[in-house]
Every structure is written in C-alpha cells, then in structure tokens.
Amino acid sequence: MKTMLMAVALLLGAVPGVAQAQTIPGPQVGQAAPEIAAKGLNGQPISLADYKGKVLVLNFWATWCPPCRAETPDMIGSYRKLHGKNVEFLGIDSTEKAPIIRSFIAAKQYPVTVGIDNEKQTAQAYDVRGIPTTYVIDGNGIVRARFVDIITPGQLASFVNAAKAGHNGVIASAVQTKIDATLNPSQFVYPADHDGVLRTVKAATDAINRSNALLGQADPAKGEAVDYLKMRAEQAALEATATAALANVASSDGDRSVLYRIQGDLATNSENWGDAATAYKKAIALNPKDGDSIGGLAFAYYEQKNWRDEIATYQQLNALAPDPDTYVSIAKAYVQLKDYPNAVANDRKAVELTEAAYAKKKDKESTINAAYTWLYLGRAYSEAGDAANAHIAFSNTMKYGQQLPRKGVDYTKYTEEAQEADVALGLNMNGKTTVSLAPWTGADLPGSLSSTVKYRLVVASRPGSTVQLAATGLSKGWIASFCSDKICSPMQRTVSIPASGVKIFEFQLIPNDPHAAAHTKVQVRATSGAGNAVTGTVVASR
C-alpha cells in the first residue's frame, strides 16, 4: 500500500487539485498488438501472423454475454459489408467450449471465424476485463482502435477506414463530451482544511458515480458511444488526487475507511489487484458492514484467481444480506475449483431465493431473476457432467424466459441461451442425437410461411449422419412444417447433419382447416443411427 501511495504522490507532483492523466493497462492505441494464441473450433492454431497485411477486427465475446448477443446482428451485418480481401474478422471466446459455440453459430448463422482461448492467454494479453471488447488492428500489426461495449456498424466502419489509412480511430459523441465535463479535474480544487477536503472528495466521488450512470444510460445504437477506457483513466485521475489529499487530513476511523475504499477503487481502475485487496481489507477492518468494499475485495480476488478467498469474501457479503447474485458468484468460483457439488449447491440456493420471490410477486423482474438462476444452475450441472439435471434446469430457464415480453431482449436471451446450452449437452455426448424446441426469436427463414406459430427447432448429431424428423400428437386440422434451406416439408423431414454437428429449422404449426381445434399439442421425434430423441411438448393456439 505504501508503494502505491508513493507512486500517486510522484504522479501528482505535490500540486493540490491537479489530476494528471492515468494510463489504463492493456494494449494502447498506436502501439503494436500482442500475439494471438487461440485455436479454431476444430483445434487449428490461430495467430496474429495469419492476418499480416490485412486489417483485423478482433472481437472478444461469449454466447452467455447479453450485450454480445445484442451486438451479434450488427456484427454479422458489418462482416458482410466490410469483410473482404483486405479486412478479416476474428471472434475470441475465452470462457466456453466448442459445443456451445457451434450451437450459437448454427442458430445465428454467424459467419465470423471464432477462436477458443480457454487458457485466456489472448484475453490477458489484450487486457479484456469486460465483453464485448473490439480491437481494430492494421496490416502492420498496430492497434488502431480499442472499444469496450456494443459497437455499432458506423463506429466499426470508421475504425476500419482509419486502420486502412494507418490512422488511429476516434470515439466521439455528445455523451462522451458530457462525461469528460463531469470528470474535468479543474472542478475539484482541494483546500488545506479537513472538512473542505472531505467535501471535495465527496464531490469527486459523486462525479465518478454520475459518469458511471451516464455510461449505463448511453445507447450506442443512438450514436451515444462512450470511450470507456478514457473514462476509466479520467476516473482514476480523480481517485488519485482524492486519495493523496485525504491521506494528509484523515484523522478518524470514518475518514480512513473512506480513504481505503477510494484507494481500493483506484487500484482496481489501475488493475493493481494486490493493492486493491490490501486497501479494501483495511476498509472492511474499520467497517465490517461496508458492502462496497467487501464486493470490491471479492472482485480483486477474482482477478487474482484466488477462488477460495473470493468464496469466503462473497460468503461474508451474503452474511450481511443473502442475495441470488452473490450465490451465483460463489458457484462460479467453485466451478473454477472443479468443486461441482458446492457449485450446484450454491446455484440451488440462488434458485430457491428467486423462486420464493417469484411466488410472492410474478412480475418481470422476478421472472428474469428466476430464469437467470436456473440458467446458471444448468451450467453448473453441465460442468459436472450431469446432463439430465442440466436439461431440467435449461428447460426451466426457457419456461421463465417464455413468460417475458416477446419483443424484449430478455425473452430472446433466456429462450435462446437455454436452448443452445441444451443442444450443447448433446454435442458433448459423442455425437448422440438431441433435439430442442423453443419459440422462434429471429427473422423468418427463407421459405417459411407468414402468420403461423413458429418455433426454433435445433437438431444435433454426428456430422454427416442422417436424421429423420417427425411431428407427432397434433390435433385434427393442424399440420406441422419443417423449414430450412428454402424448403418447407410438412409433417416430416430427413436431414443430413452438417460439419458443425447442428442443424436449425423454423418449425411451424399451421391450422389448415376452418374447423381445426382451437389448440394443439405437438412433439418432434428424431430418429438416427446415433440414437433417438424427442422434444418436450409445446402447445399452440390459433
């Protein structure tokens, strides 16, 4: 801690109220890009040298990441517009295995090459602390843009054009100007007296909170791009000034508690995780109920991959107020330790809390929370190799997801993610045939019919195998249609499974008789040499 304070003092040069720019860790725009050490979905190595002489759009993402999924349609559109002889795209997933990625790619018809970074070498080299994060690298291997958040087609195109010309990309918007003004250090001049310093420290921390709120409210789709890294640097500068000023006047435990928490925040912004942990522990020693410092300490342990201390710290937070998010965080840490029974147990506690809240009040928030916890319980079971319970958990995720407004992002997230995860269970089982049925969430496929009840049918099996599909249990007057590849087949379909191991259909239920029953049930059965499978029963109404 003393070393950090010395560095701050040297940085400030003993000029009260002056905050100098801080450099946020990671590859800097205008400097050489780090090496890429990833493998393709089929195990082939991927390196930066593969893209020499071309502009590379390097997108860090994951299928479980809601903003990444929201970004996907625009990324597909940007690929189709920008990809060519001199521009390449590469997606890097550092948290998932090939089956779930293949399921996502098949479901979304995602054209971008994807590399798996399970050792996280590439994510660490590029200092990826949040996703989606996009880099644009020119043909000489120089970073020309670094963007954290959903990137719009216009912003990405401007970065690519700048890289082609050998220039750095620019992030500019009205909201960024407002953030810059909010964090302008000239507003925070520290007096010599104790009370004046505390007032100025509070003003600075309030400004940091306002800038975070502006970031949270910004909508890139509306041209409200934020330079997240610049904002972090501006925040760190204010934190550095505040800690230096407060250290000179802190005279009570309350003063020191605030000082240590801000020092922890500064170290977190600068990614000095050991210093962050030291500062937060000092703050907690003075105020054991300081939830912000406890959460900050848990995050520092997470970044240090100190899973056991992370667990203990989150348990301390849960002792103050049990929370589903905290139980899920504990479960994630147990997964890292490969302690799957404890991971499942904590995810089950999260489910119990959200189920109890849902039973009391069946509103949108409680529905989302229930879907969220069931999804993570399914992932824990999946990691444990318990496919049967994972399937039940993912089915419950879809059940809650389908109760959400159909045009909302949460409806899409929980129905799609749960289905893809369910399909991935089959891909993990040595090519065993699996089928999954969920409400359709995307645009109609070519050849589909309008004004019908539509579902997304996902079939997974060994690449090259033949699978026979049949709809069963329909009420009189209803027909089912399997649509893909510009062909719709009534009631049954024979399909050859592609190299990805996954085939997607738009499955339609159509009342084709004026006297058809008002409702129908249906299941889809799959028969192949790799085994038979059946979907759950769905109910449709005309």
ZAMARGU-4260 file (C-alpha; in steps of 0.2 Angstrom, whole numbers, plus 5000, padded with zeros to 4 digits):
<rodrens>
0) 5000/5000/5000 | 5014/5012/5004 | 5022/5009/4987 | 5005/5014/4979 | 5004/5030/4989
5) 5022/5034/4984 | 5018/5032/4966 | 5002/5043/4967 | 5012/5056/4976 | 5025/5056/4962
10) 5012/5057/4949 | 5003/5072/4956 | 5019/5082/4959 | 5013/5090/4975 | 5001/5102/4966
15) 4984/5102/4975 | 4969/5099/4965 | 4978/5094/4949 | 4974/5077/4942 | 4986/5070/4929
20) 4980/5058/4915 | 4982/5040/4921 | 4986/5026/4908 | 4974/5011/4909 | 4983/4994/4907
25) 4982/4985/4891 | 4987/4987/4873 | 4987/5006/4869 | 4981/5013/4853 | 4995/5017/4841
30) 5006/5003/4848 | 5010/4985/4842 | 4996/4972/4845 | 5000/4957/4856 | 5001/4940/4850
35) 4985/4930/4847 | 4986/4912/4855 | 4970/4904/4851 | 4963/4888/4842 | 4949/4886/4830
40) 4934/4876/4833 | 4942/4861/4825 | 4958/4864/4835 | 4969/4873/4822 | 4980/4886/4829
45) 4977/4905/4826 | 4990/4918/4827 | 4991/4937/4823 | 5003/4932/4809 | 4989/4924/4800
50) 4982/4942/4797 | 4998/4951/4792 | 4994/4964/4778 | 4976/4965/4782 | 4965/4975/4794
55) 4959/4963/4808 | 4943/4966/4818 | 4946/4957/4834 | 4930/4954/4844 | 4931/4947/4861
60) 4913/4939/4866 | 4904/4925/4873 | 4887/4917/4870 | 4882/4919/4888 | 4885/4938/4887
65) 4869/4948/4884 | 4877/4963/4876 | 4887/4952/4865 | 4871/4944/4859 | 4863/4961/4856
70) 4879/4965/4846 | 4878/4950/4835 | 4866/4956/4822 | 4876/4971/4819 | 4892/4961/4819
75) 4885/4950/4806 | 4880/4965/4795 | 4897/4973/4797 | 4905/4957/4792 | 4895/4956/4776
80) 4899/4974/4772 | 4917/4976/4777 | 4924/4958/4776 | 4935/4956/4760 | 4952/4954/4753
85) 4960/4967/4765 | 4948/4965/4780 | 4946/4950/4791 | 4936/4946/4807 | 4940/4935/4821
90) 4930/4932/4837 | 4938/4926/4853 | 4929/4916/4866 | 4939/4914/4882 | 4925/4906/4893
95) 4917/4892/4883 | 4920/4876/4874 | 4917/4872/4856 | 4900/4863/4858 | 4890/4878/4865
100) 4899/4890/4852 | 4895/4878/4837 | 4877/4878/4843 | 4877/4898/4844 | 4885/4899/4827
105) 4872/4887/4819 | 4857/4896/4827 | 4863/4913/4822 | 4871/4908/4805 | 4886/4918/4812
110) 4900/4920/4798 | 4914/4926/4809 | 4929/4914/4812 | 4929/4910/4830 | 4944/4906/4841
115) 4944/4897/4858 | 4955/4905/4871 | 4952/4893/4885 | 4969/4897/4893 | 4965/4915/4892
120) 4982/4920/4885 | 4974/4931/4872 | 4962/4939/4884 | 4975/4943/4896 | 4987/4949/4883
125) 4973/4961/4877 | 4968/4965/4894 | 4950/4961/4892 | 4940/4965/4908 | 4923/4966/4900
130) 4915/4960/4884 | 4911/4964/4871 | 4928/4972/4868 | 4933/4975/4850 | 4950/4979/4843
135) 4955/4985/4826 | 4972/4981/4821 | 4980/4987/4805 | 4990/4977/4792 | 5006/4981/4801
140) 5000/4974/4817 | 4997/4991/4825 | 4982/4994/4837 | 4971/5007/4829 | 4956/5006/4840
145) 4951/4998/4856 | 4932/4999/4861 | 4923/4992/4876 | 4904/4990/4874 | 4892/4985/4860
150) 4900/4993/4844 | 4889/5000/4830 | 4891/4997/4812 | 4895/5015/4809 | 4908/5016/4823
155) 4916/5000/4817 | 4917/5006/4799 | 4925/5022/4804 | 4938/5012/4814 | 4942/5000/4799
160) 4943/5015/4787 | 4956/5024/4799 | 4966/5007/4800 | 4967/5006/4782 | 4974/5023/4781
165) 4986/5020/4795 | 4977/5031/4807 | 4970/5029/4825 | 4951/5028/4827 | 4941/5041/4836
170) 4927/5039/4848 | 4917/5055/4849 | 4899/5058/4855 | 4888/5071/4865 | 4888/5059/4880
175) 4907/5057/4879 | 4908/5076/4880 | 4896/5076/4895 | 4907/5063/4904 | 4923/5072/4900
180) 4915/5088/4908 | 4908/5078/4923 | 4926/5072/4927 | 4935/5088/4922 | 4948/5089/4936
185) 4948/5108/4937 | 4932/5107/4946 | 4940/5099/4961 | 4952/5110/4970 | 4957/5103/4987
190) 4959/5116/5001 | 4970/5113/5016 | 4957/5111/5030 | 4949/5094/5035 | 4931/5097/5031
195) 4935/5106/5015 | 4945/5090/5009 | 4930/5079/5014 | 4918/5090/5004 | 4929/5089/4989
200) 4932/5071/4990 | 4913/5068/4991 | 4911/5079/4975 | 4924/5069/4966 | 4916/5053/4970
205) 4899/5059/4966 | 4906/5064/4949 | 4913/5047/4946 | 4896/5039/4951 | 4887/5051/4938
210) 4899/5047/4925 | 4895/5028/4928 | 4877/5032/4927 | 4879/5041/4910 | 4889/5026/4904
215) 4874/5015/4909 | 4861/5025/4901 | 4871/5028/4885 | 4864/5019/4869 | 4877/5016/4856
220) 4863/5012/4843 | 4858/5030/4845 | 4875/5037/4842 | 4879/5038/4861 | 4896/5030/4860
225) 4907/5031/4876 | 4926/5029/4877 | 4926/5018/4892 | 4945/5017/4893 | 4946/5036/4893
230) 4933/5037/4906 | 4942/5025/4917 | 4958/5035/4915 | 4949/5051/4920 | 4941/5042/4935
235) 4957/5036/4941 | 4965/5053/4940 | 4951/5060/4951 | 4954/5045/4963 | 4972/5048/4964
240) 4970/5066/4968 | 4957/5062/4981 | 4967/5049/4990 | 4983/5060/4991 | 4973/5074/4998
245) 4963/5064/5010 | 4978/5054/5016 | 4985/5071/5023 | 4970/5075/5034 | 4962/5058/5038
250) 4960/5059/5057 | 4946/5047/5062 | 4941/5029/5058 | 4927/5036/5047 | 4940/5046/5037
255) 4952/5032/5035 | 4938/5020/5030 | 4933/5032/5015 | 4952/5034/5011 | 4955/5015/5010
260) 4939/5012/4999 | 4944/5025/4987 | 4962/5018/4987 | 4954/5001/4983 | 4944/5009/4969
265) 4960/5017/4962 | 4970/5001/4962 | 4955/4992/4954 | 4954/5005/4940 | 4973/5003/4938
270) 4971/4984/4939 | 4983/4983/4953 | 4974/4969/4961 | 4986/4966/4976 | 4985/4984/4981
275) 4966/4984/4979 | 4964/4969/4990 | 4975/4977/5004 | 4965/4993/5003 | 4948/4985/5004
280) 4953/4974/5018 | 4959/4989/5028 | 4942/4997/5024 | 4932/4982/5030 | 4943/4981/5046
285) 4936/4998/5050 | 4918/4995/5044 | 4914/4976/5043 | 4897/4981/5035 | 4905/4991/5021
290) 4896/4981/5007 | 4905/4991/4993 | 4922/4986/5000 | 4918/4968/5003 | 4912/4967/4985
295) 4927/4976/4979 | 4938/4964/4988 | 4929/4949/4981 | 4932/4956/4963 | 4950/4958/4967
300) 4952/4940/4972 | 4943/4935/4957 | 4955/4944/4946 | 4969/4936/4955 | 4961/4919/4953
305) 4961/4917/4971 | 4945/4907/4971 | 4945/4901/4989 | 4947/4919/4996 | 4934/4925/4983
310) 4922/4912/4990 | 4925/4917/5008 | 4923/4936/5004 | 4906/4933/4995 | 4900/4922/5010
315) 4904/4937/5021 | 4893/4948/5009 | 4879/4935/5010 | 4880/4936/5029 | 4875/4954/5028
320) 4861/4951/5015 | 4858/4934/5006 | 4857/4938/4988 | 4855/4927/4972 | 4869/4936/4963
325) 4881/4933/4977 | 4877/4914/4977 | 4879/4913/4958 | 4896/4921/4960 | 4901/4909/4974
330) 4895/4895/4962 | 4906/4901/4948 | 4921/4901/4959 | 4918/4883/4965 | 4917/4879/4946
335) 4934/4886/4944 | 4940/4874/4958 | 4931/4860/4950 | 4921/4858/4966 | 4905/4854/4957
340) 4894/4848/4972 | 4897/4865/4980 | 4894/4875/4964 | 4877/4866/4962 | 4873/4869/4980
345) 4875/4887/4979 | 4866/4889/4962 | 4852/4879/4970 | 4851/4892/4984 | 4851/4906/4971
350) 4836/4897/4963 | 4827/4895/4979 | 4828/4913/4983 | 4822/4918/4966 | 4808/4905/4966
355) 4802/4912/4983 | 4802/4930/4976 | 4793/4924/4960 | 4780/4915/4971 | 4776/4931/4980
360) 4776/4943/4965 | 4775/4937/4947 | 4782/4952/4939 | 4795/4955/4925 | 4810/4957/4937
365) 4806/4941/4947 | 4803/4931/4931 | 4820/4937/4924 | 4829/4933/4941 | 4822/4915/4941
370) 4827/4912/4923 | 4844/4919/4927 | 4847/4907/4942 | 4840/4892/4933 | 4852/4896/4918
375) 4867/4896/4930 | 4861/4880/4939 | 4860/4872/4922 | 4878/4877/4918 | 4884/4870/4934
380) 4876/4854/4931 | 4883/4854/4913 | 4901/4857/4920 | 4898/4842/4932 | 4893/4831/4918
385) 4875/4829/4925 | 4866/4831/4908 | 4849/4825/4915 | 4848/4839/4928 | 4856/4851/4917
390) 4842/4848/4904 | 4829/4851/4918 | 4837/4867/4923 | 4838/4873/4905 | 4820/4868/4902
395) 4815/4879/4917 | 4826/4893/4910 | 4816/4893/4894 | 4799/4891/4904 | 4803/4908/4913
400) 4810/4916/4898 | 4794/4912/4888 | 4784/4922/4901 | 4794/4938/4897 | 4788/4951/4884
405) 4791/4943/4867 | 4799/4959/4859 | 4811/4961/4874 | 4830/4957/4874 | 4827/4946/4890
410) 4814/4935/4881 | 4827/4932/4867 | 4841/4929/4879 | 4834/4916/4890 | 4825/4906/4877
415) 4840/4906/4865 | 4854/4903/4878 | 4845/4889/4887 | 4841/4881/4870 | 4859/4882/4864
420) 4865/4876/4881 | 4853/4861/4880 | 4859/4857/4862 | 4877/4858/4868 | 4874/4844/4880
425) 4870/4833/4865 | 4886/4839/4856 | 4896/4835/4872 | 4889/4817/4872 | 4900/4810/4857
430) 4888/4814/4844 | 4872/4807/4852 | 4856/4814/4843 | 4847/4828/4853 | 4833/4839/4848
435) 4826/4855/4856 | 4811/4866/4853 | 4809/4884/4858 | 4799/4899/4852 | 4806/4907/4837
440) 4815/4923/4841 | 4823/4929/4824 | 4818/4934/4807 | 4808/4922/4797 | 4819/4909/4787
445) 4818/4909/4768 | 4803/4898/4763 | 4794/4900/4779 | 4775/4905/4780 | 4769/4920/4787
450) 4755/4922/4801 | 4759/4904/4809 | 4765/4899/4826 | 4784/4897/4824 | 4797/4888/4834
455) 4816/4886/4833 | 4820/4868/4831 | 4838/4863/4834 | 4844/4846/4830 | 4862/4840/4835
460) 4870/4824/4830 | 4886/4817/4822 | 4892/4827/4807 | 4887/4818/4791 | 4873/4807/4799
465) 4855/4806/4793 | 4841/4811/4805 | 4823/4808/4802 | 4811/4821/4810 | 4793/4819/4813
470) 4779/4829/4821 | 4768/4819/4832 | 4752/4822/4843 | 4744/4836/4833 | 4726/4840/4834
475) 4714/4837/4820 | 4715/4851/4807 | 4733/4856/4811 | 4749/4852/4801 | 4767/4855/4805
480) 4781/4861/4794 | 4800/4859/4794 | 4808/4874/4785 | 4826/4877/4781 | 4837/4879/4766
485) 4822/4887/4757 | 4812/4871/4758 | 4797/4868/4770 | 4792/4850/4772 | 4775/4845/4780
490) 4775/4833/4795 | 4792/4825/4792 | 4809/4829/4786 | 4825/4819/4783 | 4841/4829/4785
495) 4859/4827/4784 | 4869/4835/4798 | 4882/4847/4793 | 4900/4848/4799 | 4896/4859/4813
500) 4885/4845/4821 | 4870/4856/4822 | 4855/4860/4810 | 4842/4873/4813 | 4824/4873/4807
505) 4810/4885/4808 | 4796/4873/4814 | 4779/4880/4810 | 4762/4874/4817 | 4748/4879/4805
510) 4729/4877/4807 | 4724/4872/4789 | 4706/4869/4791 | 4692/4881/4796 | 4686/4868/4809
515) 4703/4865/4816 | 4704/4863/4835 | 4707/4879/4844 | 4723/4872/4852 | 4736/4858/4848
520) 4750/4849/4856 | 4765/4843/4847 | 4782/4834/4850 | 4796/4832/4837 | 4804/4815/4837
525) 4821/4812/4829 | 4827/4795/4823 | 4845/4791/4818 | 4859/4779/4819 | 4866/4789/4834
530) 4850/4786/4844 | 4833/4793/4845 | 4827/4809/4854 | 4811/4818/4857 | 4807/4836/4862
535) 4796/4842/4876 | 4778/4845/4872 | 4773/4863/4866 | 4755/4870/4865 | 4749/4881/4851
540) 4733/4891/4848 | 4726/4898/4833
</rodrens>
